[in-house]
Amino acid sequence: MNINQIKLLMVYGLITLINSTMLFSQVTYSGKGDVIAIRFLELEPDIDTTEFEKFALEEFNPAFDRTIPGLKEYIAKSD
């Protein structure tokens, strides 16, 4: 095998790897509704809850609202 054949084989391998990765990756939108992922956050003891709630409502939620098409990301208060 000469160098050009080895390079071509490496390119074909890379293309196959990329295509198979895309084939088995998650579907970004199935058309069947929203996917909801809930993550629980625990605040460190030295964090003021009132300030954190203000940050979440006034800064975090508006900043991440639809920054990526289809993505909705919020911090919400719960029990």
C-alpha positions in Angstrom: 0.0 0.0 0.0 1.3 3.4 -0.8 0.8 6.6 1.1 -2.1 7.9 -1.0 -4.0 4.6 -0.5 -3.5 4.8 3.3 -4.7 8.5 3.3 -7.7 7.5 1.3 -8.5 4.6 3.6 -8.2 6.9 6.6 -10.6 9.5 5.0 -13.1 6.7 4.3 -12.8 5.5 7.9 -13.3 9.0 9.3 -16.4 9.5 7.0 -17.8 6.1 8.2 -17.2 7.0 11.8 -18.9 10.4 11.5 -21.9 8.8 9.6 -22.3 6.0 12.1 -22.1 8.5 15.0 -24.9 10.6 13.5 -26.9 7.4 12.8 -26.9 6.3 16.5 -27.1 9.7 18.1 -30.2 11.1 19.7 -32.9 12.5 17.4 -33.1 16.2 18.1 -36.8 16.5 17.3 -39.2 13.6 16.9 -42.3 15.6 16.3 -44.0 13.7 19.2 -43.8 16.5 21.8 -41.3 18.0 24.2 -38.7 16.2 26.2 -38.5 17.3 29.8 -35.4 16.7 32.0 -35.6 17.7 35.6 -32.4 18.3 37.5 -32.5 19.0 41.3 -30.2 21.7 42.6 -29.0 22.0 46.1 -27.6 25.4 47.1 -24.5 25.6 49.2 -25.1 26.7 52.8 -23.6 30.1 52.3 -25.9 31.0 49.3 -28.7 33.4 50.1 -31.9 31.8 48.7 -33.6 35.2 48.0 -30.6 36.4 45.9 -30.5 33.1 44.0 -34.2 33.2 43.3 -33.8 36.8 42.0 -30.9 35.7 39.8 -32.9 32.8 38.4 -35.9 34.9 37.5 -34.3 38.0 36.3 -31.0 36.8 34.7 -30.7 33.0 34.1 -34.2 32.3 32.7 -34.3 35.2 30.3 -30.7 34.6 29.1 -31.3 31.0 28.1 -34.7 31.3 26.7 -34.5 29.9 23.2 -30.7 30.5 22.7 -30.7 27.2 20.9 -33.7 26.4 18.6 -36.1 24.2 20.5 -34.3 24.5 23.9 -36.1 25.9 26.8 -34.1 26.0 30.1 -35.5 27.3 33.4 -34.7 27.3 37.0 -37.9 26.9 39.0 -38.6 26.7 42.7 -40.1 23.5 44.1 -40.7 21.8 47.5 
